[in-house]
């Protein structure tokens, strides 16, 4: 049994297709950001 040397390099044949969750049609904040509950909001009010 002989260990083979592994050559790690840059990936080949890679294309950037799209950003996940971004359609590019508007510059507004995504809906999930405005509906997300902020964990420290109640602590800041007291």
N, C-alpha and C positions, 0 to 999 in steps of 0.2 A: 504494500500500500504506500503510495507516494502522494504527498500533499501537492496539489496544483496551486501555483501562484494565481491569485485573483487580481485582475487589473480593474480598478474602479476609475471610471472617467466621467465625463459629462454625458448626460442623456442625449440620445440621437433621435431624430424624427419627432421632435416635440413641437406642437403648435399651441399657441395661446388662443383659445376659442372664445371664452367669455369670463367675466367675473361672476362668481356665484352670488346670486341674490341682487344683482344690479342690472337693470334693463337699460340704463342710460337715457331714458326718456325724460327724466326730471332731475333736478338738483336738490329736491327736498329730502328731508330726513326720512328714512325708511319707516314704515308703519310699526314695525316691531320695536323700534327705539322709543317711540312716544307712548306705547302701551306697556312697556316694561316697568315693573314695580321697582322703585329705588329702595334698597334695603335700609339706608340710613336716614331717610326723609323724616321719619317720626322722631328719631333721636336729635335731629338738628332743630326741631321745633320746640323742644322742651328746655 
